[in-house]
Amino acid sequence: MSVKIIGTGSYVPERILTNADLEKMVETNDEWIRTRTGIEERHLAAPEQATSDLALEASRRALEMAGIAPEELGVIIVATITPDHLFPNTACIVQRELGAKNAFCFDLEAACSGLLFAIEVANGLLLAHRKLKYALVLGAEKLSTLVDWEDRNTCVLFGDGASALVLKQVPEGEGTVVASDMGSDGECTEILKAQSGGSRMPASAETVAQKLHCIKMDGKEVFKHAVTEMVNSCQQVLAEAGVSPSQLRWLVPHQANYRILKAVAQKLDVPGENVYMNINRYGNTSAASIGLCLDEMNRRGLVKPGDYVLLTAFGGGLTWGATLLKW
């Protein structure tokens, strides 16, 4: 058996926050943001929208493309660091709203690497259990709830959105997922984190006042580790599959920062025209990021049968990974 991606979907909220808007909020300017990050605008969810609402819209679009009913899903996995609640899990809420009554559901937390980790888990479940014919994998985030809007170093980076993939069991040789590599380093937990809100530091009036629930990042350390680990992971996957960088139709990195994307592509020797980027329009949407790219590429006809597409991501944890697809 193999596993194939048969549907993609995505959703971003209507509200757009531009760099010009941010100039009115913090001490920054459009040129500074663009030259350091590549970001021009990002989408922000409305106050009444939760992560599950974004995920639901992306799910419906992916299921429509796949041509299957929600009842046919065997498993739903939501990769997120911004769940609706600590529990129940966001995947169960998506299940309820979709009417996917036959699926078992859980969330997965690996920060920006979440979608790749979720694809890996769904791929394994579909291969191991013949009764599971379809899986719905989502990356969904409302990062605006974790942003300190007075911190100019981080508030310019993040946006909200959701992406979805429908995976299906298919005969051997017809699958999309070719090879993958995943990694983590718990020694570096401090360089990218949201400190409060869990059992180590429960939310309180004091933690909220100090904004300890907001994203904190050591940008230089993140850059260094991100480039190194994504490149190493990609090289391992390509070697395992016997595919050279020159055979790639697309490299799709997590949309974190233009300079990181460019450095990864250069070290892998992938030409700029083969690197897909939409960071200018969405910013960093964490687990939703790669799926937003895939859905755009798919709907625009930028991927053809037989194309090699290499996905790679890096996130807090630290976590990282790479997945090679043959479309």
Secondary structure, DSSP 8 states (H G I E B T S, - for coil): -EEEEEEEEEE--SEEEEHHHHHTTSS--HHHHHHHH---EEEE--TT--HHHHHHHHHHHHHHHHT--GGG-SEEEEE-SS-SSSSS-HHHHHHHHHT-TT-EEEEE--GGGHHHHHHHHHHHHHHH-TT--EEEEEEEEEGGGT--TT-TTTTTTB-EEEEEEEEEEE-TT--SEEEEEEEE-GGGGGGEEE-SSSSSS---HHHHHTTTTSEEE-HHHHHHHHHHHHHHHHHHHHHHHT--GGGEEEEEE-SS-HHHHHHHHHHHT--GGGB---HHHH-B-GGGHHHHHHHHHHHTT---TT-EEEEEEEETTTEEEEEEEE-
